[in-house]
C-alpha cells in the first residue's frame, strides 16, 4: 500500500512528559478493593479458609501485607547496632565479620577426627566445632563407662594426649573453637588449658566457646546428679579465671535445639531460651558475677525449622527480646556482645529419600543467615541415618560456602528489614514469645516448669497438631508422606563397631593410667577433693597441673564431684522427627516383602476413559506409595467382568476403584459385589468420598475410602494390618 509522505510517522512529533508518573493513570487499589476482587475469583469459597494460614505458633498469616501493618511497628525505623538489635548488633552486618561455619564432625576416634578436621578447615570451614561423646561430657573415662556412651555422637577424650592427637598440625589461634562440655565444663576447660600450656599457646589468643549448659543435658537425659551450687560455683570459677587471664571464650551455653528436635514451635523455643538464660543469670548473679559479664560470656544456640519466613523473623525477634532482658538487668546495649548460633533441626530430616535433606538444610541455612546469626551448623543430609561420611560433610559445608561466595549473603545488611510481612511477623513473634516467657517465670521458672511437665505437655500439644496435619498430608514431607519413591535404594549404614571402639579405648586407658603410681599426682587429686566445696579460679590452675602430671578427665571429675552428688529429675524431652510415623509404615511394608517376597500391592480398577479415571488414579498411586505399596495402574475399562478378571489375576489383596462420582453410581455396586464373590477377603477401596452414597457402597462391599484430607496414616496402617503387613 502506498503511503503519502504527509501521513508518514515522524518520531519528532511524539512528545513524552519529562517524568513518567504511572500513579496518575493507575491509582493503587486499597486492601478492601483487592479483597473484593479476590472473593469474586474464589467463586463463593471462604476467604478465611482459602487464603489465611494458621501456623503452629498460633499466628494467622495474611495473604498480603501492606504499609498499614507496620505503621506503628517499633522496629521499622531501627538501624543496625542500635536500639533493640532487630537489625543486628553490628552496624556493618557481615561486612566486618561473616558468620562462622560451625560444621560438626561426628567421628569418635581422635586421629580420624583430626584428618577430617584438617580437610574441612582447608575447604571452607573456619570454626573447630567439637562434639564430645556422652561419657566425656559426663566426666567418665571410657574404661569406666559403657559402649553406648563411648563414641556416642562425638569424640572420646580422656587426657592431654587425646587433644594432642585431635589438634595435630592445626593452629588453634587461627580458628574459632566451639565445644559444649556438658552440664559442668570446668574439668574439660582445665584439660583444654593444660593442652594449651603443653603446646605453649596463650589461651588469651583463642576465640570461641567452651560451654557448660546443665539444662541442655537435663532435658535430654532426664536427670542431673550434681548439686546446683556445685554446677554454678564451678561455672563462676571458670568465668573468674577467664576474666583474670583475658580469655575471651564464651563459657555459658543456652542451647534450645533439644526442644526444637522434640517438636517445639518458634515461640516456645524463644521463650524457653530466655527463661533458661534468666535462670543461669540469677544463679551467677547471686554468686557475684555481673550481668554484663554473664551476657557477654553466653552463647545462644537455636534450632532451625524449614519454615523460611518464620525462622528469619525468629532470629530477628530473639535479638529484641535479649535486648529487653539486658535492659531489665541494667546492661547498656553498647556493652552487649550477643552471640547467636544456629543448627539445622533433625526434627525435619527424613530417612526416606534422604537427599531431599540437602534442600531442607539449604532452606534452614538461608533463613538463619538472613536472620543474622553469628555462627551456623548445617547438618549433613545423612545425619539421622548414620555417622556422616566425607561426601555428606562436604555437601553441608559447601552449602554455606555457596550462600556466601555465590549468593553473596555476607554482602547485605539485614536484607529482610523493611519487608511488611517479615517486620509484622517479627513483632508478633516477639510479643507472643515474651508473653510465654512471662508465663514460664510466673510458674516458677524453667526448672520448675520442667519438673511439672508444663513445657513437655505444651510441646506435646504442638506435636499433636503437627502429626494431625502430617497424617492427613496437609503438611507435606516430600519423599515421605508425598511423592514417595518406593524403589529408592537405602543408604548404606556405616560399619562403626561400638563394641570394638569401646574395647580399644578401655584397653588404652588401662595401660595409660597413672593413678597410684605417681605420688605427686596422688597429692594433687587429694587436694582437689578437699577443696571441692570451695571453688575459685585457683581450682582451675590446680587441675591444669594435675593434667600435666598425667591425670585423666575421669579422675579429675571424680575428685571434684565426690562430695557434690545431688538429684534433679524431670521427664526428658522426646527427641523425634516429623517423618517417623510414615517411616515406620514403610518399614512395615518392607517387612511384608521379607515375609512374602514382594511389597504389598494395590490394583487400580480404572473405569471409563482416561479423563474419567486419570485424576483419581494418580491420587491413589501417590496415596498408597507413601505406605510402601506397589501400585498396578492399568488402562481403563468399561467391562465389570474384565476388571474383576484382571484384578484376580494380579493376585493383589487390595483393589481401588477409580472413576467419576457419576460413574460410581452405576458401576460400584455391581463391581464391588463381583469382586467380593470372586475373592471374599479382598480389600476394596474407593477413590473419593461421595457422602450420600457411603452406606450404599459399604453395603455393596467397599471397605474404605481415600480422598483429599483423609488420614493417610490411619488408613494405610489399617490396610497393612488387614493384609498381614503389621504384626
MARPAGU-574896 format. One line per field, with one value per residue (C-alpha): residue number from 1; x, y, z. Coordinates in steps of 0.5 Angstrom, whole numbers, plus 500, padded with zeros to 3 digits. Layout:
! MARPAGU-574896
keba = [NUM; ...]
xx = [X; ...]
yy = [Y; ...]
zz = [Z; ...]
END
This chain:
! MARPAGU-574896
keba = [1; 2; 3; 4; 5; 6; 7; 8; 9; 10; 11; 12; 13; 14; 15; 16; 17; 18; 19; 20; 21; 22; 23; 24; 25; 26; 27; 28; 29; 30; 31; 32; 33; 34; 35; 36; 37; 38; 39; 40; 41; 42; 43; 44; 45; 46; 47; 48; 49; 50; 51; 52; 53; 54; 55; 56; 57; 58; 59; 60; 61; 62; 63; 64; 65; 66; 67; 68; 69; 70; 71; 72; 73; 74; 75; 76; 77; 78; 79; 80; 81; 82; 83; 84; 85; 86; 87; 88; 89; 90; 91; 92; 93; 94; 95; 96; 97; 98; 99; 100; 101; 102; 103; 104; 105; 106; 107; 108; 109; 110; 111; 112; 113; 114; 115; 116; 117; 118; 119; 120; 121; 122; 123; 124; 125; 126; 127; 128; 129; 130; 131; 132; 133; 134; 135; 136; 137; 138; 139; 140; 141; 142; 143; 144; 145; 146; 147; 148; 149; 150; 151; 152; 153; 154; 155; 156; 157; 158; 159; 160; 161; 162; 163; 164; 165; 166; 167; 168; 169; 170; 171; 172; 173; 174; 175; 176; 177; 178; 179; 180; 181; 182; 183; 184; 185; 186; 187; 188; 189; 190; 191; 192; 193; 194; 195; 196; 197; 198; 199; 200; 201; 202; 203; 204; 205; 206; 207; 208; 209; 210; 211; 212; 213; 214; 215; 216; 217; 218; 219; 220; 221; 222; 223; 224; 225; 226; 227; 228; 229; 230; 231; 232; 233; 234; 235; 236; 237; 238; 239; 240; 241; 242; 243; 244; 245; 246; 247; 248; 249; 250; 251; 252; 253; 254; 255; 256; 257; 258; 259; 260; 261; 262; 263; 264; 265; 266; 267; 268; 269; 270; 271; 272; 273; 274; 275; 276; 277; 278; 279; 280; 281; 282; 283; 284; 285; 286; 287; 288; 289; 290; 291; 292; 293; 294; 295; 296; 297; 298; 299; 300; 301; 302; 303; 304; 305; 306; 307; 308; 309; 310; 311; 312; 313; 314; 315; 316; 317; 318; 319; 320; 321; 322; 323; 324; 325; 326; 327; 328; 329; 330; 331; 332; 333; 334; 335; 336; 337; 338; 339; 340; 341; 342; 343; 344; 345; 346; 347; 348; 349; 350; 351; 352; 353; 354; 355; 356; 357; 358; 359; 360; 361; 362; 363; 364; 365; 366; 367; 368; 369; 370; 371; 372; 373; 374; 375; 376; 377; 378; 379; 380; 381; 382; 383; 384; 385; 386; 387; 388; 389; 390; 391; 392; 393; 394; 395; 396; 397; 398; 399; 400; 401; 402; 403; 404; 405; 406; 407; 408; 409; 410; 411; 412; 413; 414; 415; 416; 417; 418; 419; 420; 421; 422; 423; 424; 425; 426; 427; 428; 429; 430; 431; 432; 433; 434; 435; 436; 437; 438; 439; 440; 441; 442; 443; 444; 445; 446; 447; 448; 449; 450; 451; 452; 453; 454; 455; 456; 457; 458; 459; 460; 461; 462; 463; 464; 465; 466; 467; 468; 469; 470; 471; 472; 473; 474; 475; 476; 477; 478; 479; 480; 481; 482; 483; 484; 485; 486; 487; 488; 489; 490; 491; 492; 493; 494; 495; 496; 497; 498; 499; 500; 501; 502; 503; 504; 505; 506; 507; 508; 509; 510; 511; 512; 513; 514; 515; 516; 517; 518; 519; 520; 521; 522; 523; 524; 525; 526; 527; 528; 529; 530; 531; 532; 533; 534; 535; 536; 537; 538; 539; 540; 541; 542; 543; 544; 545; 546; 547; 548; 549; 550; 551; 552; 553; 554; 555; 556; 557; 558; 559; 560; 561; 562; 563; 564; 565; 566; 567; 568; 569; 570; 571; 572; 573; 574; 575; 576; 577; 578; 579; 580; 581; 582; 583; 584; 585; 586; 587; 588; 589; 590; 591; 592; 593; 594; 595; 596; 597; 598; 599; 600; 601; 602; 603; 604; 605; 606; 607; 608; 609; 610; 611; 612; 613; 614; 615; 616; 617; 618; 619; 620; 621; 622; 623; 624; 625; 626; 627; 628; 629; 630; 631; 632; 633; 634; 635; 636; 637; 638; 639; 640; 641; 642; 643; 644; 645; 646; 647; 648; 649; 650; 651; 652; 653; 654; 655; 656; 657; 658; 659; 660; 661; 662; 663; 664; 665; 666; 667; 668; 669; 670; 671; 672; 673; 674; 675; 676; 677; 678; 679; 680; 681; 682; 683; 684; 685; 686; 687; 688; 689; 690; 691; 692; 693; 694; 695; 696; 697; 698; 699; 700; 701; 702; 703; 704; 705; 706; 707; 708; 709; 710; 711; 712; 713; 714; 715; 716; 717; 718; 719; 720; 721; 722; 723; 724; 725; 726; 727]
xx = [500; 503; 503; 503; 509; 505; 502; 509; 510; 515; 518; 520; 512; 512; 513; 513; 513; 520; 518; 513; 508; 504; 501; 497; 494; 494; 492; 494; 488; 486; 486; 479; 479; 484; 480; 473; 477; 480; 473; 470; 475; 474; 467; 464; 470; 471; 477; 479; 479; 483; 488; 489; 495; 495; 502; 504; 505; 498; 499; 495; 499; 495; 496; 498; 502; 502; 505; 499; 501; 508; 506; 506; 512; 517; 522; 521; 526; 531; 538; 544; 547; 542; 536; 533; 538; 533; 537; 543; 549; 554; 553; 556; 553; 557; 562; 566; 566; 562; 558; 562; 562; 561; 561; 560; 565; 561; 568; 569; 577; 582; 586; 581; 577; 584; 584; 577; 578; 584; 581; 575; 579; 582; 576; 572; 570; 573; 571; 573; 567; 568; 562; 564; 561; 557; 562; 567; 561; 559; 566; 567; 573; 572; 574; 569; 564; 559; 560; 553; 556; 563; 564; 557; 556; 562; 570; 572; 577; 581; 587; 592; 595; 588; 588; 595; 592; 586; 590; 596; 598; 593; 594; 588; 590; 587; 580; 575; 574; 567; 566; 560; 563; 557; 553; 560; 565; 571; 574; 574; 576; 582; 584; 584; 588; 593; 594; 595; 600; 604; 604; 606; 599; 597; 589; 588; 590; 584; 577; 570; 567; 568; 561; 557; 550; 546; 539; 541; 544; 538; 532; 535; 538; 532; 537; 543; 547; 550; 549; 546; 551; 557; 555; 554; 560; 565; 562; 563; 571; 571; 569; 573; 579; 578; 577; 583; 587; 584; 581; 575; 572; 564; 563; 556; 551; 544; 542; 535; 536; 533; 526; 526; 528; 522; 517; 517; 515; 519; 515; 516; 524; 525; 521; 525; 532; 530; 528; 534; 539; 535; 536; 543; 544; 540; 545; 551; 549; 548; 555; 558; 558; 556; 550; 555; 560; 554; 551; 558; 560; 554; 553; 546; 544; 538; 535; 533; 526; 524; 519; 523; 520; 518; 526; 528; 523; 525; 532; 531; 526; 530; 535; 530; 528; 535; 536; 530; 533; 539; 536; 532; 539; 541; 546; 547; 547; 553; 556; 553; 557; 551; 553; 547; 549; 544; 544; 539; 534; 534; 526; 525; 530; 528; 531; 527; 529; 535; 538; 532; 535; 540; 535; 532; 538; 539; 533; 535; 541; 539; 534; 539; 544; 538; 536; 543; 546; 554; 555; 552; 552; 549; 547; 550; 544; 545; 546; 539; 541; 549; 555; 556; 561; 566; 561; 556; 560; 563; 556; 553; 560; 559; 552; 555; 560; 555; 551; 557; 561; 556; 549; 554; 549; 555; 555; 548; 546; 539; 536; 529; 529; 523; 519; 512; 511; 517; 517; 510; 512; 518; 514; 508; 513; 517; 511; 508; 515; 515; 508; 510; 517; 513; 508; 514; 517; 510; 510; 517; 522; 524; 527; 520; 516; 520; 519; 512; 512; 509; 514; 514; 506; 506; 511; 507; 500; 504; 507; 499; 497; 503; 502; 495; 497; 503; 498; 493; 498; 496; 503; 508; 514; 517; 519; 516; 508; 508; 512; 515; 520; 518; 524; 529; 536; 537; 543; 549; 550; 557; 560; 562; 563; 561; 564; 570; 572; 570; 574; 580; 579; 578; 585; 589; 586; 588; 595; 596; 593; 598; 593; 597; 604; 606; 606; 605; 599; 596; 597; 594; 588; 587; 588; 582; 578; 579; 577; 571; 567; 570; 571; 576; 580; 586; 582; 583; 590; 591; 587; 592; 598; 594; 593; 600; 602; 598; 591; 585; 579; 575; 580; 579; 572; 571; 575; 572; 565; 566; 562; 558; 552; 545; 539; 534; 530; 525; 521; 526; 524; 522; 527; 523; 523; 516; 517; 518; 511; 511; 518; 515; 510; 515; 519; 513; 512; 519; 518; 512; 517; 522; 516; 512; 518; 514; 512; 504; 500; 494; 491; 487; 481; 481; 474; 472; 476; 483; 479; 474; 480; 486; 486; 484; 489; 494; 492; 491; 498; 501; 497; 499; 506; 507; 505; 510; 505; 507; 501; 499; 496; 493; 489; 482; 476; 468; 467; 466; 468; 474; 476; 475; 478; 485; 484; 484; 490; 494; 494; 493; 490; 488; 484; 482; 476; 478; 473; 468; 462; 457; 460; 461; 453; 452; 459; 461; 455; 456; 464; 464; 460; 463; 470; 468; 464; 471; 475; 472; 478; 480; 480; 476; 478; 474; 478; 473; 468; 461; 458; 451; 453; 458; 453; 450; 457; 459; 454; 456; 463; 467; 472; 474; 475; 481; 481; 484; 484; 484; 488; 493; 497; 491; 488; 495; 496; 489; 490; 497; 494; 488; 493; 498; 503; 504; 505]
yy = [500; 507; 512; 519; 523; 527; 521; 518; 517; 523; 521; 528; 530; 525; 529; 525; 528; 529; 525; 519; 518; 511; 513; 519; 513; 507; 509; 504; 500; 499; 493; 493; 493; 488; 483; 484; 482; 476; 474; 474; 470; 465; 464; 463; 460; 463; 468; 466; 459; 459; 465; 465; 461; 459; 457; 452; 458; 460; 466; 467; 469; 474; 473; 480; 485; 493; 499; 500; 493; 497; 504; 503; 498; 499; 496; 499; 505; 501; 502; 496; 496; 501; 500; 493; 490; 487; 489; 486; 488; 491; 497; 493; 487; 481; 486; 486; 479; 474; 468; 463; 456; 451; 445; 439; 432; 426; 422; 419; 417; 423; 421; 420; 427; 430; 428; 430; 437; 439; 437; 441; 447; 447; 447; 453; 451; 457; 454; 448; 445; 439; 435; 430; 424; 422; 419; 425; 430; 426; 426; 419; 416; 410; 404; 406; 408; 403; 402; 406; 412; 412; 415; 417; 422; 425; 425; 421; 425; 423; 427; 431; 426; 426; 433; 433; 428; 432; 438; 436; 440; 445; 453; 454; 461; 462; 459; 459; 454; 451; 446; 444; 441; 438; 440; 442; 445; 446; 440; 440; 447; 446; 440; 444; 449; 444; 442; 450; 450; 444; 447; 454; 457; 463; 462; 469; 468; 464; 466; 461; 458; 452; 452; 449; 448; 444; 444; 442; 436; 435; 436; 430; 425; 427; 428; 432; 428; 434; 440; 446; 450; 446; 447; 454; 455; 451; 456; 462; 459; 459; 466; 469; 465; 467; 475; 475; 472; 476; 470; 472; 465; 464; 460; 459; 456; 456; 451; 450; 445; 439; 443; 444; 437; 435; 439; 446; 452; 458; 462; 456; 456; 463; 464; 457; 460; 467; 463; 459; 465; 468; 462; 462; 469; 469; 464; 467; 474; 471; 469; 476; 475; 482; 482; 485; 479; 474; 477; 477; 470; 467; 463; 462; 456; 455; 450; 452; 449; 449; 455; 460; 467; 464; 463; 469; 473; 469; 470; 478; 478; 474; 480; 484; 480; 479; 487; 487; 482; 486; 493; 489; 487; 494; 493; 498; 496; 499; 494; 488; 483; 478; 471; 467; 461; 456; 449; 445; 442; 434; 434; 436; 431; 424; 417; 416; 420; 423; 427; 432; 434; 438; 442; 443; 444; 450; 453; 453; 456; 461; 463; 463; 468; 473; 473; 475; 469; 469; 462; 457; 449; 446; 438; 433; 430; 423; 425; 422; 415; 414; 417; 422; 421; 425; 427; 429; 433; 437; 438; 441; 445; 447; 450; 455; 457; 458; 462; 466; 466; 465; 468; 474; 474; 477; 483; 485; 488; 485; 484; 483; 489; 493; 487; 489; 481; 480; 486; 484; 477; 479; 484; 479; 473; 478; 480; 473; 470; 475; 473; 466; 467; 471; 465; 461; 465; 466; 459; 459; 459; 454; 449; 448; 448; 442; 439; 440; 437; 444; 445; 438; 438; 444; 441; 435; 439; 442; 435; 433; 439; 437; 430; 431; 435; 430; 424; 428; 430; 438; 439; 436; 432; 431; 424; 421; 423; 426; 424; 418; 413; 406; 404; 408; 405; 405; 409; 404; 404; 405; 400; 403; 398; 401; 395; 395; 402; 402; 396; 400; 406; 402; 398; 404; 408; 402; 402; 409; 410; 413; 413; 410; 410; 418; 421; 428; 426; 423; 429; 434; 429; 429; 437; 437; 433; 437; 444; 441; 445; 452; 454; 459; 461; 457; 451; 451; 452; 446; 442; 444; 442; 435; 434; 436; 431; 425; 426; 424; 427; 422; 422; 430; 430; 424; 428; 434; 431; 426; 430; 434; 429; 431; 430; 433; 429; 431; 428; 428; 431; 426; 427; 426; 427; 429; 424; 418; 415; 414; 411; 406; 405; 404; 399; 395; 394; 392; 387; 385; 384; 380; 375; 374; 376; 382; 389; 390; 391; 395; 394; 400; 399; 404; 405; 409; 413; 417; 423; 419; 416; 419; 424; 419; 414; 419; 421; 414; 412; 417; 416; 408; 409; 413; 407; 403; 399; 398; 400; 397; 402; 399; 402; 404; 399; 399; 392; 390; 382; 385; 389; 383; 378; 383; 384; 377; 375; 381; 377; 383; 384; 391; 394; 401; 404; 410; 414; 420; 420; 420; 413; 410; 411; 405; 401; 401; 397; 391; 392; 391; 385; 381; 383; 380; 374; 372; 374; 375; 378; 383; 390; 394; 402; 407; 414; 419; 421; 421; 423; 421; 414; 412; 407; 404; 403; 400; 395; 393; 391; 397; 397; 404; 411; 415; 423; 429; 431; 423; 421; 417; 414; 411; 408; 406; 403; 399; 397; 394; 391; 387; 384; 382; 387; 389; 385]
zz = [500; 498; 504; 503; 506; 510; 513; 515; 522; 525; 531; 533; 533; 539; 546; 553; 559; 563; 568; 568; 573; 573; 579; 575; 571; 575; 582; 587; 590; 597; 601; 601; 594; 593; 598; 594; 587; 591; 593; 587; 584; 590; 587; 594; 597; 604; 604; 611; 610; 603; 604; 611; 614; 621; 624; 630; 634; 634; 629; 623; 617; 612; 604; 603; 608; 607; 610; 614; 618; 620; 621; 629; 629; 634; 629; 622; 623; 627; 625; 625; 632; 635; 640; 640; 635; 631; 625; 628; 634; 628; 624; 618; 619; 616; 612; 618; 620; 617; 620; 623; 619; 625; 622; 627; 625; 628; 629; 635; 634; 635; 630; 624; 627; 626; 619; 617; 621; 617; 611; 613; 615; 608; 605; 607; 615; 619; 626; 630; 633; 637; 640; 646; 647; 653; 657; 656; 658; 664; 666; 666; 663; 657; 662; 667; 662; 657; 650; 649; 652; 649; 642; 642; 637; 639; 641; 646; 650; 657; 657; 654; 649; 647; 645; 642; 637; 636; 634; 631; 625; 627; 629; 634; 634; 627; 628; 633; 638; 640; 645; 649; 655; 659; 665; 668; 664; 669; 668; 661; 661; 665; 661; 655; 658; 660; 653; 651; 656; 654; 647; 650; 647; 651; 652; 651; 644; 643; 641; 641; 647; 652; 655; 661; 659; 665; 663; 656; 659; 664; 658; 654; 660; 665; 671; 674; 679; 682; 687; 684; 688; 685; 678; 679; 683; 678; 673; 677; 678; 670; 669; 674; 671; 664; 667; 670; 664; 659; 656; 651; 651; 652; 658; 659; 654; 652; 647; 646; 640; 644; 645; 637; 636; 640; 636; 640; 636; 635; 641; 645; 643; 644; 651; 654; 651; 655; 661; 661; 661; 666; 671; 670; 670; 677; 680; 678; 680; 687; 687; 685; 677; 674; 669; 664; 664; 664; 658; 654; 657; 654; 647; 645; 640; 637; 632; 625; 622; 615; 616; 612; 614; 621; 622; 619; 624; 630; 629; 629; 634; 639; 639; 641; 647; 649; 649; 653; 658; 658; 660; 666; 668; 668; 662; 657; 650; 648; 653; 650; 645; 643; 640; 637; 633; 630; 628; 623; 627; 626; 627; 620; 617; 614; 613; 607; 600; 605; 599; 600; 607; 603; 600; 607; 610; 605; 607; 614; 613; 608; 614; 619; 615; 613; 620; 622; 626; 628; 627; 623; 623; 617; 619; 614; 610; 613; 620; 622; 619; 620; 622; 617; 611; 607; 602; 606; 611; 604; 602; 608; 609; 601; 603; 607; 602; 596; 600; 602; 596; 590; 593; 597; 603; 607; 603; 605; 612; 615; 608; 611; 614; 611; 609; 611; 612; 616; 620; 622; 624; 628; 632; 633; 635; 640; 643; 644; 646; 651; 654; 654; 658; 663; 664; 665; 670; 674; 674; 678; 672; 667; 672; 676; 669; 667; 674; 673; 666; 663; 658; 656; 655; 652; 646; 646; 644; 639; 636; 636; 632; 627; 627; 625; 619; 617; 617; 613; 609; 610; 612; 606; 608; 601; 599; 606; 606; 599; 592; 595; 591; 594; 589; 593; 595; 602; 604; 607; 614; 616; 620; 626; 631; 638; 642; 638; 639; 647; 648; 644; 649; 655; 654; 652; 658; 663; 660; 661; 668; 673; 679; 685; 681; 682; 689; 687; 682; 688; 693; 687; 687; 694; 695; 689; 693; 699; 696; 692; 697; 696; 688; 686; 680; 683; 683; 675; 676; 680; 675; 670; 674; 675; 668; 666; 671; 667; 671; 666; 666; 669; 675; 676; 675; 680; 685; 684; 685; 690; 695; 690; 689; 688; 685; 680; 676; 670; 665; 659; 652; 647; 641; 635; 628; 624; 619; 624; 623; 616; 616; 621; 616; 610; 614; 616; 608; 607; 613; 609; 603; 607; 609; 602; 597; 595; 597; 599; 592; 590; 584; 581; 578; 573; 570; 564; 559; 561; 563; 568; 572; 571; 577; 582; 579; 580; 587; 589; 587; 591; 597; 597; 595; 602; 605; 601; 597; 590; 585; 579; 574; 568; 562; 564; 562; 562; 563; 570; 568; 565; 571; 576; 572; 572; 579; 581; 576; 579; 586; 590; 596; 595; 590; 589; 584; 580; 576; 577; 582; 577; 574; 581; 582; 576; 577; 584; 587; 581; 581; 589; 589; 584; 587; 594; 590; 587; 593; 600; 603; 598; 601; 596; 597; 593; 591; 593; 599; 596; 602; 600; 598; 603; 607; 600; 597; 604; 604; 597; 599; 599; 605; 606; 602; 600; 599; 600; 607; 609; 615; 611; 617; 620; 613; 611; 618; 618; 611; 612; 619; 615; 610; 615; 614; 621; 627]
END
